[in-house]
Amino acid sequence: MEQWLTLLDAYFSESLGCNISTVGMDETRVSVSPRREKRELHYADVFPVWCFVTQNRCVVSVQRQLLGPVSRLVSEWSVPQFQHKTAAERLTAIAAEELCLGPQVSYAAGPVLFCPPETYKGSRIRSCRAVVEADRPILERAGLLDTSLNESVVDGTCFAGFDGSQPVALCGVCPVPHMGDRVADISLNGTLEPFRQRGFGRTVLSAVTETLHTRTRLPFYITSDTNVASRRTAASVGYVEYGWQIRLKIPVHDQ
């Protein structure tokens, strides 16, 4: 298991602009990163603050102008406090004030899960197959497929679950900005409402996870703390917790 944790540490260190392996146990480190100024790959947002907790260590990656205010705010927090809703709310409030953006600043918080071969226990209990380009129109009409999974369709890591000829669930892999040959960012796009709790989500997530394992890529999955169904599905396939994150979000509008 240690090798997989080291791999994820390396991946998220690059994302955060701070080497997680140099952060001590029970330590919170606030670090400036130029990546907090730019839109993240396949997201519509800039993340001016990204807090990341793993193995009782915390990195708070910030825009330069937020370094002082955020450092003062979190200086008395213990690492477990970052997993409380109050932490996300207080960070959002201070960023909104400092950036003069008010309600435009929001947050997403929740666990970061991963599934190495050792913990995998998925199964394909419903009809499922890899998506091909010819499937795109029917998947788009169903509201299951978006452009973030274009590469996944091409490389055979996007799978759809079917009820007869109707696609009802979809899972794929979003592109990552680095280490894409070693890790994979899972996107479980969901199951159509009439077909939920019938094993379709587990089936498509299992299919994607199996495929990634055969290609020696480690799948990770970021979900919301409020999305109980998503977390339950991931656990049923063998995903376990690597960390916890809070991402403050500012929408970017294309000109």
C-alpha positions as a Markdown table, in Angstrom:
| # | Residue | x | y | z |
|---|---|---|---|---|
| 1 | Met | 0.0 | 0.0 | 0.0 |
| 2 | Glu | 2.9 | 2.4 | 0.8 |
| 3 | Gln | 3.9 | 2.6 | -2.9 |
| 4 | Trp | 0.4 | 3.8 | -3.9 |
| 5 | Leu | 0.4 | 6.4 | -1.1 |
| 6 | Thr | 3.8 | 7.7 | -2.3 |
| 7 | Leu | 2.5 | 7.9 | -5.9 |
| 8 | Leu | -0.5 | 9.9 | -4.8 |
| 9 | Asp | 1.6 | 12.1 | -2.7 |
| 10 | Ala | 3.8 | 12.9 | -5.7 |
| 11 | Tyr | 0.7 | 13.6 | -7.9 |
| 12 | Phe | -1.0 | 15.9 | -5.5 |
| 13 | Ser | 2.3 | 17.6 | -4.5 |
| 14 | Glu | 2.5 | 18.8 | -8.1 |
| 15 | Ser | -1.1 | 20.0 | -8.1 |
| 16 | Leu | -0.7 | 21.9 | -4.8 |
| 17 | Gly | 2.8 | 23.3 | -5.5 |
| 18 | Cys | 4.1 | 21.9 | -2.2 |
| 19 | Asn | 5.9 | 18.6 | -1.6 |
| 20 | Ile | 3.6 | 16.7 | 0.8 |
| 21 | Ser | 6.4 | 14.3 | 1.8 |
| 22 | Thr | 8.2 | 17.2 | 3.5 |
| 23 | Val | 5.2 | 18.1 | 5.7 |
| 24 | Gly | 5.4 | 16.6 | 9.2 |
| 25 | Met | 2.8 | 14.7 | 11.1 |
| 26 | Asp | 0.2 | 17.0 | 12.7 |
| 27 | Glu | 1.6 | 19.9 | 10.6 |
| 28 | Thr | -0.3 | 22.4 | 8.5 |
| 29 | Arg | 1.8 | 24.2 | 5.8 |
| 30 | Val | 0.5 | 27.2 | 3.9 |
| 31 | Ser | 2.1 | 27.5 | 0.5 |
| 32 | Val | 1.8 | 30.0 | -2.4 |
| 33 | Ser | 1.3 | 28.3 | -5.8 |
| 34 | Pro | 0.9 | 30.0 | -9.2 |
| 35 | Arg | -1.5 | 27.2 | -10.1 |
| 36 | Arg | -4.1 | 28.9 | -7.8 |
| 37 | Glu | -4.3 | 31.8 | -10.3 |
| 38 | Lys | -5.3 | 29.6 | -13.3 |
| 39 | Arg | -8.2 | 27.6 | -14.3 |
| 40 | Glu | -7.8 | 23.9 | -13.5 |
| 41 | Leu | -7.8 | 21.4 | -16.3 |
| 42 | His | -11.3 | 20.3 | -17.3 |
| 43 | Tyr | -12.8 | 22.6 | -14.6 |
| 44 | Ala | -14.7 | 25.8 | -15.2 |
| 45 | Asp | -13.1 | 27.4 | -12.1 |
| 46 | Val | -10.0 | 28.8 | -10.6 |
| 47 | Phe | -9.2 | 27.4 | -7.1 |
| 48 | Pro | -7.7 | 30.3 | -5.1 |
| 49 | Val | -7.4 | 28.1 | -2.0 |
| 50 | Trp | -7.0 | 24.3 | -2.1 |
| 51 | Cys | -6.6 | 22.6 | 1.3 |
| 52 | Phe | -5.5 | 19.0 | 1.2 |
| 53 | Val | -5.3 | 16.6 | 4.2 |
| 54 | Thr | -3.6 | 13.2 | 4.0 |
| 55 | Gln | -2.1 | 10.9 | 6.7 |
| 56 | Asn | -2.6 | 13.7 | 9.3 |
| 57 | Arg | -0.7 | 16.3 | 7.3 |
| 58 | Cys | -2.2 | 19.3 | 5.7 |
| 59 | Val | -1.2 | 21.5 | 2.8 |
| 60 | Val | -3.0 | 24.8 | 2.2 |
| 61 | Ser | -2.2 | 26.0 | -1.3 |
| 62 | Val | -3.1 | 29.6 | -1.9 |
| 63 | Gln | -2.9 | 32.6 | -4.3 |
| 64 | Arg | -0.2 | 35.0 | -3.1 |
| 65 | Gln | -2.5 | 37.7 | -2.0 |
| 66 | Leu | -4.3 | 35.3 | 0.3 |
| 67 | Leu | -1.1 | 34.0 | 2.0 |
| 68 | Gly | -1.3 | 36.3 | 5.0 |
| 69 | Pro | -5.0 | 36.2 | 5.8 |
| 70 | Val | -5.3 | 32.4 | 5.3 |
| 71 | Ser | -2.1 | 31.8 | 7.3 |
| 72 | Arg | -3.5 | 33.8 | 10.3 |
| 73 | Leu | -6.9 | 32.0 | 10.0 |
| 74 | Val | -5.5 | 28.4 | 10.1 |
| 75 | Ser | -2.6 | 29.0 | 12.5 |
| 76 | Glu | -4.5 | 27.6 | 15.5 |
| 77 | Trp | -6.3 | 24.8 | 13.7 |
| 78 | Ser | -5.5 | 21.2 | 14.2 |
| 79 | Val | -5.3 | 19.1 | 11.1 |
| 80 | Pro | -8.6 | 17.3 | 11.8 |
| 81 | Gln | -10.4 | 20.6 | 11.9 |
| 82 | Phe | -10.0 | 21.0 | 8.1 |
| 83 | Gln | -12.6 | 18.2 | 7.7 |
| 84 | His | -15.3 | 20.2 | 9.5 |
| 85 | Lys | -17.8 | 22.2 | 7.5 |
| 86 | Thr | -17.0 | 25.3 | 9.6 |
| 87 | Ala | -13.4 | 25.3 | 8.2 |
| 88 | Ala | -14.7 | 25.4 | 4.6 |
| 89 | Glu | -17.1 | 28.2 | 5.4 |
| 90 | Arg | -14.6 | 30.3 | 7.2 |
| 91 | Leu | -12.0 | 29.9 | 4.4 |
| 92 | Thr | -14.7 | 30.9 | 1.9 |
| 93 | Ala | -15.7 | 34.0 | 3.8 |
| 94 | Ile | -12.1 | 35.3 | 4.2 |
| 95 | Ala | -11.3 | 34.6 | 0.5 |
| 96 | Ala | -14.5 | 36.4 | -0.6 |
| 97 | Glu | -13.6 | 39.4 | 1.5 |
| 98 | Glu | -10.0 | 39.6 | 0.5 |
| 99 | Leu | -10.7 | 39.1 | -3.2 |
| 100 | Cys | -13.8 | 41.4 | -3.2 |
| 101 | Leu | -15.9 | 38.7 | -4.9 |
| 102 | Gly | -18.6 | 38.1 | -2.3 |
| 103 | Pro | -20.9 | 35.2 | -3.2 |
| 104 | Gln | -18.9 | 34.3 | -6.3 |
| 105 | Val | -16.6 | 32.4 | -4.1 |
| 106 | Ser | -17.9 | 28.9 | -3.2 |
| 107 | Tyr | -16.4 | 25.6 | -2.1 |
| 108 | Ala | -16.4 | 21.9 | -2.6 |
| 109 | Ala | -15.3 | 19.6 | 0.1 |
| 110 | Gly | -15.0 | 15.8 | 0.5 |
| 111 | Pro | -12.9 | 12.7 | 0.5 |
| 112 | Val | -10.2 | 11.7 | -2.0 |
| 113 | Leu | -10.5 | 8.0 | -2.6 |
| 114 | Phe | -8.3 | 5.5 | -4.5 |
| 115 | Cys | -8.4 | 1.9 | -5.4 |
| 116 | Pro | -5.2 | -0.2 | -5.7 |
| 117 | Pro | -5.4 | -3.8 | -7.0 |
| 118 | Glu | -5.1 | -5.0 | -3.4 |
| 119 | Thr | -8.4 | -3.5 | -2.3 |
| 120 | Tyr | -10.4 | -4.0 | -5.5 |
| 121 | Lys | -13.6 | -6.0 | -5.0 |
| 122 | Gly | -15.9 | -4.7 | -7.9 |
| 123 | Ser | -18.1 | -6.7 | -10.1 |
| 124 | Arg | -20.0 | -6.2 | -13.3 |
| 125 | Ile | -23.6 | -7.2 | -12.4 |
| 126 | Arg | -25.3 | -5.3 | -15.2 |
| 127 | Ser | -24.8 | -5.0 | -18.9 |
| 128 | Cys | -21.8 | -2.8 | -19.6 |
| 129 | Arg | -19.3 | -2.0 | -22.4 |
| 130 | Ala | -16.7 | 0.4 | -23.5 |
| 131 | Val | -18.1 | 3.6 | -25.1 |
| 132 | Val | -17.2 | 4.2 | -28.8 |
| 133 | Glu | -17.6 | 7.3 | -30.8 |
| 134 | Ala | -20.8 | 6.1 | -32.4 |
| 135 | Asp | -22.4 | 6.0 | -28.9 |
| 136 | Arg | -21.8 | 9.8 | -28.4 |
| 137 | Pro | -25.2 | 11.1 | -29.6 |
| 138 | Ile | -27.4 | 8.8 | -27.5 |
| 139 | Leu | -25.2 | 9.3 | -24.4 |
| 140 | Glu | -25.3 | 13.1 | -24.9 |
| 141 | Arg | -29.1 | 13.0 | -25.3 |
| 142 | Ala | -29.3 | 11.1 | -22.0 |
| 143 | Gly | -27.2 | 13.7 | -20.3 |
| 144 | Leu | -24.5 | 11.2 | -19.4 |
| 145 | Leu | -21.5 | 12.3 | -21.6 |
| 146 | Asp | -19.7 | 15.6 | -21.7 |
| 147 | Thr | -16.5 | 16.8 | -23.3 |
| 148 | Ser | -14.3 | 16.1 | -20.2 |
| 149 | Leu | -14.4 | 12.4 | -21.2 |
| 150 | Asn | -13.4 | 12.9 | -24.8 |
| 151 | Glu | -9.9 | 11.4 | -24.3 |
| 152 | Ser | -11.4 | 8.6 | -22.2 |
| 153 | Val | -13.7 | 7.5 | -25.0 |
| 154 | Val | -10.7 | 7.4 | -27.4 |
| 155 | Asp | -8.4 | 5.4 | -25.1 |
| 156 | Gly | -11.1 | 2.9 | -24.1 |
| 157 | Thr | -11.4 | 3.9 | -20.4 |
| 158 | Cys | -15.0 | 5.2 | -20.6 |
| 159 | Phe | -17.8 | 2.6 | -19.9 |
| 160 | Ala | -21.6 | 2.8 | -20.1 |
| 161 | Gly | -24.2 | 0.6 | -18.4 |
| 162 | Phe | -27.2 | -0.3 | -20.5 |
| 163 | Asp | -30.8 | -1.3 | -19.8 |
| 164 | Gly | -31.5 | -3.1 | -23.0 |
| 165 | Ser | -30.4 | -0.6 | -25.7 |
| 166 | Gln | -30.7 | 2.4 | -23.4 |
| 167 | Pro | -27.6 | 3.8 | -21.7 |
| 168 | Val | -28.4 | 4.5 | -18.1 |
| 169 | Ala | -25.0 | 5.0 | -16.3 |
| 170 | Leu | -21.5 | 6.2 | -17.3 |
| 171 | Cys | -18.0 | 6.3 | -15.8 |
| 172 | Gly | -14.8 | 7.5 | -17.4 |
| 173 | Val | -11.5 | 9.2 | -16.8 |
| 174 | Cys | -10.8 | 12.9 | -16.9 |
| 175 | Pro | -7.5 | 14.2 | -18.2 |
| 176 | Val | -4.9 | 15.1 | -15.6 |
| 177 | Pro | -2.3 | 17.8 | -16.0 |
| 178 | His | 0.7 | 15.6 | -15.1 |
| 179 | Met | 1.5 | 11.9 | -14.4 |
| 180 | Gly | -1.3 | 10.7 | -16.6 |
| 181 | Asp | 0.6 | 7.5 | -17.4 |
| 182 | Arg | 0.5 | 6.5 | -13.7 |
| 183 | Val | -2.7 | 7.9 | -12.2 |
| 184 | Ala | -6.3 | 8.4 | -13.4 |
| 185 | Asp | -8.9 | 10.8 | -12.2 |
| 186 | Ile | -12.2 | 8.9 | -12.1 |
| 187 | Ser | -15.5 | 10.7 | -13.2 |
| 188 | Leu | -18.6 | 8.7 | -12.2 |
| 189 | Asn | -21.1 | 10.8 | -14.2 |
| 190 | Gly | -24.0 | 9.1 | -12.6 |
| 191 | Thr | -26.9 | 6.9 | -13.2 |
| 192 | Leu | -30.3 | 8.0 | -14.5 |
| 193 | Glu | -32.8 | 8.3 | -11.7 |
| 194 | Pro | -35.1 | 5.4 | -12.5 |
| 195 | Phe | -32.2 | 3.0 | -12.6 |
| 196 | Arg | -30.4 | 4.0 | -9.4 |
| 197 | Gln | -29.6 | 1.5 | -6.6 |
| 198 | Arg | -29.7 | -1.3 | -9.1 |
| 199 | Gly | -26.0 | -1.9 | -9.5 |
| 200 | Phe | -25.4 | 0.1 | -12.7 |
| 201 | Gly | -23.0 | 2.6 | -11.0 |
| 202 | Arg | -21.0 | -0.2 | -9.4 |
| 203 | Thr | -20.8 | -2.0 | -12.7 |
| 204 | Val | -19.4 | 1.0 | -14.7 |
| 205 | Leu | -17.0 | 2.0 | -11.9 |
| 206 | Ser | -15.8 | -1.6 | -11.7 |
| 207 | Ala | -15.2 | -1.8 | -15.5 |
| 208 | Val | -13.2 | 1.4 | -15.5 |
| 209 | Thr | -11.2 | 0.5 | -12.4 |
| 210 | Glu | -10.3 | -3.0 | -13.8 |
| 211 | Thr | -9.2 | -1.5 | -17.1 |
| 212 | Leu | -6.9 | 1.0 | -15.4 |
| 213 | His | -5.4 | -1.7 | -13.3 |
| 214 | Thr | -4.5 | -3.7 | -16.4 |
| 215 | Arg | -2.7 | -0.6 | -17.7 |
| 216 | Thr | -0.9 | -0.1 | -14.3 |
| 217 | Arg | -2.6 | 3.2 | -13.6 |
| 218 | Leu | -3.9 | 4.0 | -10.2 |
| 219 | Pro | -7.5 | 5.3 | -10.1 |
| 220 | Phe | -8.4 | 8.1 | -7.7 |
| 221 | Tyr | -11.8 | 9.6 | -7.1 |
| 222 | Ile | -12.7 | 12.9 | -5.6 |
| 223 | Thr | -16.3 | 13.2 | -4.4 |
| 224 | Ser | -18.4 | 15.4 | -2.2 |
| 225 | Asp | -18.9 | 15.0 | 1.6 |
| 226 | Thr | -22.7 | 15.2 | 1.0 |
| 227 | Asn | -22.9 | 12.6 | -1.8 |
| 228 | Val | -23.5 | 9.5 | 0.3 |
| 229 | Ala | -24.6 | 7.4 | -2.7 |
| 230 | Ser | -21.3 | 8.2 | -4.5 |
| 231 | Arg | -19.2 | 7.3 | -1.5 |
| 232 | Arg | -21.2 | 4.1 | -1.0 |
| 233 | Thr | -20.7 | 3.0 | -4.6 |
| 234 | Ala | -17.0 | 3.7 | -4.5 |
| 235 | Ala | -16.6 | 1.7 | -1.3 |
| 236 | Ser | -18.5 | -1.3 | -2.8 |
| 237 | Val | -15.8 | -1.4 | -5.5 |
| 238 | Gly | -13.0 | -1.2 | -3.1 |
| 239 | Tyr | -12.1 | 2.5 | -3.0 |
| 240 | Val | -10.5 | 3.6 | 0.3 |
| 241 | Glu | -9.7 | 7.0 | 1.6 |
| 242 | Tyr | -6.4 | 8.7 | 0.8 |
| 243 | Gly | -7.3 | 12.2 | 2.0 |
| 244 | Trp | -9.7 | 15.1 | 2.3 |
| 245 | Gln | -9.8 | 18.3 | 0.3 |
| 246 | Ile | -11.5 | 21.7 | 0.4 |
| 247 | Arg | -11.4 | 23.6 | -2.9 |
| 248 | Leu | -12.5 | 27.2 | -3.0 |
| 249 | Lys | -13.9 | 28.0 | -6.4 |
| 250 | Ile | -14.2 | 31.1 | -8.5 |
| 251 | Pro | -16.0 | 30.8 | -11.9 |
| 252 | Val | -14.2 | 31.9 | -15.0 |
| 253 | His | -16.3 | 33.3 | -17.8 |
| 254 | Asp | -14.9 | 32.9 | -21.3 |
| 255 | Gln | -14.7 | 36.1 | -23.2 |
